[in-house]
Amino acid sequence: PILSDEQPIGGLSVVDFQPRFWAAEEIALAEAVGRQLGGVAERLRLLAQVQEQAQQVRQIIDAVPEGVLLVGANGQVLSANPPAEKALSVLVDRADEVMAGRRSITRLGEHPLAELLTSPPIKGLWHTVEAKGSAFEIIARPITGEAASEQWVLVVKDVTQERKVRAQLAQQEQLATVGQLAAGIAHDFNNILSVIMLYTEMVARAEQFGERERERLRIVKQQADQATMLIQQILDFGRQAVLERRPLDMASLLEENVRLFRRMLPEHIEIIWEGNGEGCIVYADRTRMQQMLTNLIVNARDAMPDGGVLRIGLKRIYVAEGKSPLVPEMETGDWVQITIQDTGVGIPPTALTHIFEPFFTTKGPGEGSGLGLAQVHGIIGQHGGRIGVESRPGEGTTFTIYLPTMALQAGAKLPSAGDIDVRSSDEH
């Protein structure tokens, strides 16, 4: 018998072509060979078991969403799961050589490896490492045991997207708070202005005043009108404006604006229309949408004092679950995407996070109130939309607006062809 752990797992047969009796020594030799074969079979079974366990451990490590890295004494990478390999491509130079074992790690980002290994942060905290516009949190723990001396396990977490989400949520909360405060003040100020304008008009009709006094009253009325426009901008920012919403064909509205601004903008600014307006119907206030587009186009004009190209785009997109182009996540479904892209001076990175704040402006004194983009942000938000911005100084800026289609608007009845607003500027 072939025995493994004193249990029979098979048999060994020895055959001689001539009939004879087997000697005791021959039988003992066959039994010894059987025991050896049983030992080999047991070792092979244990080896297969160990390999299976190692494969399971490897599959588990590969499935971990964070990067898991095993580093040797000299900084050589002994093992890395896919998220760790992706992180190393950002954190180290010549990552392919590091992964192939031809090059050791000396630094992760701007931090020496020794600092991350020998100076662990306070318990429960992670090292923060930034590189190439990405942010990572890293924690290291030594592997105990003599056979694994000088080996470390590093867990690397990519927190770039998480930071963006937190920053945008904080910005939205800040803008909402400021908007509520500003809208409350604007309502009170609007009541005061209404009284001023009413009595100004009444006094201007009085017969005892001469032309000089009437001219002064007209100036008061003009300034009050300007103040009323500012109040409307603040109300738009605070999402407190009264909306007259109905089905609106954004393709028609944008095409009208393209024709209008081709006549109004300087000749050294070229407008390129890149619209595919099929199915771009939204439930919106036409006047507020017009105001939003005007603000963005005027903003693009001011960014190109020496001329340039203004691209206006429109298309319908589908946002799948987990594929939102903006954070926080947009609702799954069909959206109308509008892009306003210029080749102007761009926006400095330090200003980019503040451009939607009221009264913030990168323009010189007297060149803008700082309410235009705040008004745009409020109008889009009041319509259930989203806005994103990308800019590079010296190259230009792109604003991308997302408006929910009629199908996404809760409570909005899908329109018939006769219900859709497709008026041109000459009809209203």
C-alpha positions in Angstrom: 0.0 0.0 0.0 1.0 3.6 -0.6 0.4 5.4 2.7 -0.1 9.1 3.4 -0.4 10.0 7.1 -0.8 6.3 7.9 -3.8 6.2 5.6 -3.8 4.1 2.4 -4.1 6.3 -0.7 -3.1 3.7 -3.4 -1.1 0.7 -4.1 2.3 -0.3 -5.5 2.4 -3.4 -7.7 5.6 -5.2 -8.5 5.5 -8.0 -11.2 8.0 -10.7 -12.2 7.4 -12.6 -15.4 8.6 -15.8 -13.7 6.5 -17.4 -10.9 8.5 -17.3 -7.6 8.3 -16.5 -4.0 9.3 -12.9 -2.9 12.0 -12.5 -0.4 11.4 -10.6 2.8 14.0 -8.0 1.8 12.1 -7.4 -1.5 8.8 -7.0 0.3 10.4 -4.6 2.7 11.9 -2.6 -0.2 8.5 -2.4 -1.9 6.9 -1.2 1.3 9.6 1.4 1.8 9.0 2.7 -1.8 5.3 2.8 -1.1 5.9 4.9 2.0 8.2 7.3 0.1 5.6 7.6 -2.6 3.0 8.4 0.1 5.2 11.0 1.5 5.7 12.6 -1.9 2.0 12.6 -2.5 1.3 14.2 0.9 3.9 16.9 0.2 2.3 17.5 -3.2 -1.1 17.7 -1.6 0.1 20.2 0.9 1.8 22.2 -1.8 -1.4 22.4 -3.8 -3.3 23.4 -0.7 -0.7 26.2 0.0 -0.8 27.4 -3.6 -4.6 27.5 -3.5 -4.6 29.5 -0.3 -2.0 31.8 -1.8 -4.2 32.3 -4.8 -7.2 33.0 -2.6 -5.2 35.6 -0.6 -4.0 37.2 -3.9 -7.5 37.4 -5.2 -8.7 39.0 -1.9 -5.8 41.6 -2.0 -6.5 42.3 -5.7 -10.2 42.9 -4.8 -9.4 45.4 -2.1 -10.3 48.9 -3.4 -7.3 50.5 -1.8 -3.7 49.9 -2.9 -1.8 47.2 -1.0 1.9 47.2 -1.4 4.6 44.9 0.0 8.0 46.6 0.2 11.3 45.0 1.0 14.2 46.3 3.1 15.8 48.2 0.2 12.6 49.7 -1.1 12.0 47.0 -3.7 8.4 46.2 -4.5 7.7 42.6 -3.7 4.0 42.7 -4.4 1.3 45.2 -5.4 -2.4 44.9 -6.2 -3.9 46.8 -9.3 -4.9 49.9 -7.3 -1.3 50.1 -5.8 0.2 49.8 -9.3 -2.1 52.7 -10.5 -1.1 54.8 -7.5 2.6 54.1 -8.1 2.3 55.3 -11.7 1.6 58.8 -10.1 3.7 58.6 -7.0 7.1 57.5 -8.4 9.1 58.1 -11.5 9.7 55.2 -13.9 7.0 53.1 -12.3 7.4 50.3 -14.9 11.0 49.7 -13.7 9.9 49.8 -10.1 7.2 47.2 -10.7 9.7 45.0 -12.7 12.0 45.0 -9.7 14.8 46.9 -11.6 14.4 50.0 -9.5 13.7 50.6 -5.8 11.4 53.1 -4.3 13.1 56.0 -2.5 10.2 58.5 -2.5 6.5 58.6 -2.7 5.5 62.0 -4.1 7.6 64.5 -2.2 8.0 62.3 0.9 11.0 60.0 1.4 10.0 56.4 1.8 12.0 56.2 5.1 9.8 59.0 6.5 6.6 57.1 5.7 8.0 53.8 7.2 9.9 54.9 10.3 7.7 57.9 11.3 4.2 56.6 11.3 1.5 59.2 12.1 -0.6 59.2 15.2 -2.6 56.1 15.6 -5.6 56.2 13.3 -4.2 59.0 11.1 -2.7 58.6 7.7 0.2 60.4 5.8 -1.1 62.7 3.1 0.9 62.6 -0.1 0.2 64.8 -3.1 1.6 64.3 -6.6 0.7 65.4 -10.1 -2.6 66.9 -9.1 -3.7 63.7 -7.1 -3.9 63.2 -3.4 -3.3 60.0 -1.5 -3.5 58.8 2.1 -0.8 56.3 3.0 -0.2 54.2 6.1 2.6 51.6 6.7 2.9 48.7 9.1 5.9 46.3 9.5 5.5 42.6 9.0 6.5 40.8 12.2 8.5 37.5 12.2 12.1 36.7 11.5 11.5 35.4 8.0 9.8 38.7 7.0 12.2 41.1 8.8 12.5 44.5 7.1 9.3 44.1 5.1 6.5 46.6 5.2 2.9 46.6 4.1 1.7 50.0 2.7 -2.0 50.8 2.2 -2.4 53.6 -0.3 -5.8 55.3 -0.7 -6.6 57.6 -3.6 -8.6 60.5 -2.0 -8.5 62.9 -5.0 -12.2 62.4 -5.9 -13.3 62.4 -2.3 -11.6 65.7 -1.7 -13.3 67.2 -4.8 -16.7 66.0 -3.5 -16.1 67.4 -0.1 -14.9 70.7 -1.5 -17.9 71.1 -3.9 -20.3 70.2 -1.2 -18.8 72.7 1.1 -18.9 75.3 -1.7 -22.5 74.6 -2.4 -23.5 74.8 1.2 -21.6 78.1 1.5 -23.3 79.5 -1.6 -26.7 78.4 -0.4 -26.2 80.1 2.9 -24.9 83.3 1.3 -27.8 83.1 -1.2 -30.5 82.9 1.5 -29.0 85.8 3.3 -28.6 87.9 0.2 -32.1 87.1 -1.0 -33.6 88.2 2.3 -31.8 91.5 2.1 -32.7 91.9 -1.6 -36.5 91.5 -0.9 -36.4 94.2 1.8 -34.3 96.5 -0.4 -36.7 95.9 -3.3 -39.6 97.1 -1.2 -37.7 100.3 -0.3 -36.8 100.8 -3.9 -40.4 100.4 -5.0 -41.4 103.3 -2.7 -38.5 105.5 -4.0 -39.5 104.8 -7.6 -43.2 105.4 -7.0 -42.6 108.8 -5.3 -40.0 109.8 -7.8 -42.5 109.3 -10.7 -45.2 111.2 -8.7 -42.9 114.1 -8.0 -41.7 114.3 -11.6 -45.3 115.0 -12.7 -45.7 118.0 -10.4 -46.1 121.2 -12.4 -44.1 123.4 -10.1 -40.8 121.7 -11.0 -38.7 123.0 -13.9 -36.8 121.0 -16.5 -33.6 121.0 -14.4 -35.4 119.4 -11.5 -37.1 116.9 -13.8 -33.8 115.9 -15.3 -32.4 115.2 -11.8 -35.5 113.1 -11.0 -34.9 111.1 -14.2 -31.4 110.4 -13.0 -32.8 109.1 -9.7 -35.2 106.9 -11.6 -32.4 105.5 -13.9 -30.3 104.7 -10.8 -33.2 103.0 -9.1 -33.8 100.9 -12.3 -30.1 99.9 -12.1 -30.5 99.0 -8.5 -33.6 96.9 -9.4 -31.5 95.0 -11.9 -28.9 94.2 -9.3 -31.6 93.0 -7.0 -32.9 90.7 -9.7 -29.4 89.3 -10.0 -29.2 88.7 -6.3 -32.6 87.0 -6.2 -31.5 84.8 -9.1 -28.3 83.9 -7.2 -30.4 83.1 -4.1 -32.8 81.0 -6.2 -35.7 83.2 -5.0 -36.7 84.6 -8.4 -40.3 83.9 -9.6 -40.1 81.6 -12.5 -42.6 81.2 -15.4 -41.7 77.7 -16.5 -42.9 76.0 -19.6 -41.4 73.5 -22.2 -38.5 75.3 -23.9 -36.6 74.3 -27.0 -33.0 75.1 -26.1 -31.8 74.6 -29.7 -34.1 77.4 -30.8 -33.0 79.7 -28.0 -29.3 79.0 -28.6 -29.5 79.5 -32.4 -31.2 82.8 -31.8 -28.4 83.9 -29.4 -25.8 82.8 -31.9 -27.4 85.0 -34.6 -27.8 87.9 -32.1 -24.3 87.9 -30.8 -22.7 87.5 -34.2 -24.1 90.9 -34.9 -23.2 92.4 -31.5 -19.8 91.0 -30.7 -16.6 92.6 -32.2 -15.5 91.3 -35.6 -12.3 89.8 -34.2 -14.3 87.3 -32.1 -15.4 84.3 -34.2 -18.5 82.4 -33.0 -18.7 78.7 -33.9 -22.1 77.0 -33.4 -21.7 73.2 -32.7 -25.3 72.3 -31.9 -27.2 69.1 -32.1 -30.5 70.1 -30.6 -32.6 67.0 -31.2 -34.6 66.3 -28.1 -33.2 69.2 -26.1 -36.5 70.3 -24.5 -36.3 71.5 -20.9 -38.9 72.8 -18.5 -37.6 76.4 -17.9 -38.2 80.1 -17.7 -37.2 81.5 -21.1 -36.3 84.9 -19.7 -34.0 83.4 -17.0 -32.4 81.1 -19.6 -31.7 84.1 -21.9 -30.2 85.9 -19.0 -27.9 83.0 -18.1 -26.7 82.7 -21.7 -26.1 86.4 -22.1 -24.0 86.5 -18.9 -21.8 83.7 -20.0 -21.4 85.0 -23.6 -20.6 88.5 -22.3 -18.2 87.0 -19.9 -16.4 85.1 -22.7 -16.3 88.4 -24.8 -14.6 90.2 -21.9 -12.0 87.4 -21.6 -10.9 87.9 -25.2 -10.0 91.7 -25.5 -7.7 90.9 -28.4 -10.1 88.5 -30.2 -10.5 84.8 -30.3 -12.9 82.0 -30.8 -16.2 81.5 -29.0 -17.6 78.0 -29.3 -21.2 77.3 -28.3 -22.3 73.7 -28.2 -25.5 71.9 -27.4 -26.4 68.2 -27.3 -28.4 65.7 -25.3 -26.5 63.2 -23.2 -27.4 60.2 -21.0 -25.8 60.1 -17.6 -25.5 56.5 -16.5 -25.3 55.4 -12.8 -21.8 56.0 -11.5 -20.8 57.9 -14.6 -21.7 61.5 -13.6 -19.5 64.1 -15.3 -19.8 66.3 -12.1 -19.6 65.6 -8.4 -21.7 65.2 -6.4 -23.5 62.6 -8.6 -26.0 63.8 -11.1 -29.3 62.0 -11.4 -29.4 59.1 -13.8 -31.2 59.9 -17.1 -31.2 62.3 -20.1 -29.7 65.8 -19.7 -29.2 68.7 -22.0 -25.6 69.8 -22.2 -24.6 73.3 -23.1 -21.0 74.4 -23.5 -19.6 78.0 -23.7 -15.9 77.8 -24.6 -13.6 80.8 -25.2 -9.9 81.1 -26.1 -9.4 84.0 -23.7 -7.1 84.9 -20.9 -8.4 82.1 -18.6 -9.1 82.1 -14.9 -6.3 81.7 -12.3 -6.5 78.5 -10.2 -6.8 80.5 -7.0 -9.9 82.3 -8.3 -11.6 79.3 -9.9 -13.2 78.1 -6.6 -14.6 81.6 -6.0 -16.1 82.6 -9.3 -19.7 81.8 -8.4 -19.6 83.8 -5.2 -21.5 87.1 -5.3 -19.4 90.2 -5.8 -16.3 88.2 -6.6 -14.7 89.3 -9.9 -11.3 89.1 -11.6 -12.0 92.2 -13.6 -10.7 95.7 -12.7 -12.6 98.3 -10.7 -15.7 99.5 -12.5 -15.6 96.7 -15.1 -18.1 94.4 -13.4 -20.3 93.9 -10.4 -19.2 90.4 -9.6 -22.8 89.2 -9.8 -22.9 87.8 -13.4 -21.6 84.3 -12.7 -23.4 84.2 -9.3 -26.6 84.9 -11.2 -25.8 82.1 -13.7 -25.2 79.7 -10.8 -28.5 80.5 -9.2 -30.5 80.4 -12.4 -29.2 76.9 -13.2 -29.6 75.7 -9.7 -33.2 76.9 -9.5 -33.9 74.9 -12.7 -32.5 71.7 -11.1 -29.3 72.0 -13.3 -25.6 71.8 -12.7 -22.6 73.8 -14.0 -19.0 73.0 -14.3 -16.0 75.1 -15.3 -12.5 74.3 -16.6 -9.9 76.9 -17.3 -6.2 77.3 -18.1 -4.6 80.7 -17.8 -3.6 81.9 -21.3 -5.6 79.2 -23.0 -9.2 79.8 -22.2 -12.3 78.7 -20.2 -15.1 76.3 -20.8 -18.4 76.5 -18.9 -20.5 73.3 -19.2 -24.2 73.5 -18.2 -26.4 70.5 -17.5 -30.1 71.0 -17.5 -32.5 68.1 -16.9 -34.8 67.1 -19.8 -38.5 67.1 -19.4 -38.4 63.4 -18.5 -36.2 64.1 -15.5 -38.3 67.0 -14.2 -40.5 65.8 -11.4 -44.1 66.9 -12.0 -43.4 68.3 -15.5 -45.9 67.0 -18.1 -44.3 65.9 -21.4 -45.3 68.5 -24.0 -46.9 68.2 -27.3 -45.4 70.0 -30.3 -47.6 73.0 -29.9 -46.7 73.5 -26.2 -42.9 74.0 -26.9 -41.6 77.6 -26.8 -39.7 78.1 -30.0 -40.2 81.9 -30.3 -37.5 84.1 -31.9 -36.5 87.4 -30.4 -38.8 89.3 -32.8 -41.9 87.5 -31.4 -41.7 88.6 -27.8 
